[in-house]
Amino acid sequence: MNKDIISALEWRYAVKKFDATKKLSDIQIDRILDGLRLTATSMGMQLMKFIVITDPMLKEKIQPIAFGQTQITDCSHLIVLCRTTEPKQQHIEDIIELTAQKRNMEKNTKQLIGYGEMMKYALHMPRQEQINWLENQVYLAMGNLLTICAVEEVDCCPMEGFNKSQLDDFLGLPEKGLNSVLMCTLGYRADDDKYGHLSKIRRNKEDLVEKLSLQDIPV
């Protein structure tokens, strides 16, 4: 790691203005994507995909969909974080196959059969609950991405401010069984980004953390 994790998180902020002349190296983006791949997800299902965009013309087309935010065009890399439109039996079978390969197991073991049955819960959720669950997994990935970037000393900006349905249609995501949830721009902060010189505002730890023991629970 390049720096202590707390120092890295103190350094990080949501960049509002990138230096368009500075680009991430292939090695940098590969490390970031390797870390993103290791994101924890519910039942390890990883029902998501990360679309990486560097094409300047494509970023220009996306900028209006993100309400004209300049980070889209000035960043080095734009990542669209997507959820799977809906979980399917094939997703479960693929994970069982991968687990069996990676752990040198037979697919018909009691352990893997039980794992498959547990994952089937995702197939039978009420639809809105299912969508919320799928999107929550992508938010986990975003949190991980921000931390990775901080440690790697790469600037970034998480973005919810865009028209999801319009972006989905433009990128042809539904045909791929995907829906956009979030975007994140990566690159290097501009020297004149005023937000880079402001103090980070966070509530005190004592205001955010409460420690409980059994005796604190009302009978």
N, C-alpha and C positions, 0 to 999 in steps of 0.2 A: 504494500500500500504506500501511496505517496505521502500520506500524512495521518495523524491521529484522527479517528472517526469524528470526535466532537469538533475538532478544529475544522474538519472538512465540511461538516454540516453548518457550522457557523459561517463559513466562507460562501456556501451555496445561497443563491437567491433566484427568484424567477426573473430571468433576464428579459428586459423589455426592448433592448436594442443590441443586436449582434454586429460584430465586425464582419462584413460580408467578404472581406479579402482573406480571412483566415479559415482554413478548412481542416477537418479532422483527418488524420492518416488512416489507412486501412487497418493498421495494427490497433489504433485506438478504438475504432468502431467495432472491430472484431471482439475486443475485450469487453466492451460494453454489451454487445449482443450475447456473448457467452454468459455474462453475469445475468442478463435478463432471462435467458433460457433456464437459469437455475431458480427462478422465482417459485416460492411455495404456492401451491394452489389446492383447493379443496379436493381431497381424495387423490391428489396427484394427477388430475385429469388433463390439465393444461388445455382447456377448450378455448384457445385464443390463437391469434397470429399477429406478428409485428411486421408491418409493411414499411420498408425503408425507401425514402425518396430523396434523391440528390439532383435530379434533372431540373435546371433552372426554369425551363419553360413549363414543366408540370407544376412546379411550386407556384408559378405566377397564376396558373389556372385555379389553383386551390385557394389562393389568398382571398378572393372575394367570398368564397364559401366560409372563410374564417373571419368575415366582417372586416377585411382589409388590414388585418394585423401584420405589421411589417416583419415580425419574427419569421413568418413563413418563408418569405423570399430571401431574407438576409442570413438565415441560419446555414450551417454547413450541411446538416442532415435533418430531415423531417421524418419522424416515426409516427405512423398511424397505428394505434393499439386497438385491435379488433377482438370482438368476442365471436365464438361460433354461434351461428343463428339459432341452432337448437342441438342438444346432444342426441346422438343416435347410438343404436346398438353397435354399429361398426366402430365407433370411438372406443367403446368398452373392449371390444375384441382386439383392437389394435394395441391398447395399453396392456392387456393380458399377454399378448404375443411379445411385446417389448420387454415386459417384466420377466417373462420366462427366459428370454434370450440373455438379458443382462445378468440375471441371477442364476443362470444355469439350472432352471427348474422345468418340470413337466407341467404343461398347461392344465392337466386334469387333477392337480394336487388339491387337497382340501383347502389349502390356504388361498390359492388363486381362484378357485371356484367361489369361495366366500368373498374374496375381493370383488369379483365380478358382480355378485349379487348385491353387494353394498353399493356399487356404482350405479346400479339400475335405478336407485332412488332418484337420480337426476333425470331419468326419462319420464317419471310419473309426477313430477311437481306440477301444481297449477301453473299455467303459462306465464302469468305475470311474475309469480314467485321464481320461476325458472329464469326469466330474463334478468331479474334483479340479482339472482345468484351468479349468473354468467358475467354480468357487468362488474359485480364485486370482485371477481377474480382478476379482472383487468385492472381495477384500482390497486389491487395488491401488487401487480406487475409495475404499475406506475410508481408506487412508493419505492419499490426496489430499484427501479431505473434512476430515480432522483438520487438515491444514496450512492449507487454505482458511479454516477457522473461526478458527484461531489468528491468521492475518494480518488477518482481518476483525474480530477482537476479539469473537468470538461463542463462548460456552462450549459444550462438548459432552461427550458420554460415549459411546464405542464399546461395544457390547454384543454378546457372544456367548451370554450366559446367558438363553436362552429355549428353549421347546419348539418346534422348527422345524416339525415335522409338524402340531402343533396349530395353530400360527399360520397355516400354509399352508391348512389346512382352514377355519379361521375366516374368513380373508380371501378364500377362493376362488381361491387362486393357481394350483393345478394346472390349473384350467379356462382360465386365461389363459396357460398354457405357462410358468409361473414357479415358482420355489422360493425361499423366504427363505434368506439366508445370514447376514446381520448386521443389527443395528439400531443407530441412532445418535440420541441425544436432543440437541436443540439448545435453547439459551436463555441464561439468565444465572445465574451462581452465586449461591447465597444467602450472605448475609454470615456466617451461622453454620455454613457448611459447613467443618468442621474440616480437611478435606483441602486447602482453598484456602490455608491458612496454613502448610502444611508445606513443607519444602525438597524440591525435586525430586531423586529418587535415580536416577542413571544411572552406569554404569561409566565409567571414564576412557577417553578416546579411544584412548589407547595400548593399552588392554586389548581394544578392539573392532576396531581397524584394524591390518592387517598388510600391508606393502608388499613385493611380490615382483618380482624380475627374473629373467631366464632363468638366470643363474648360481646362483640359489637352488634351482633344480629339480634333484632327484637324477637322475643319468644312469642 
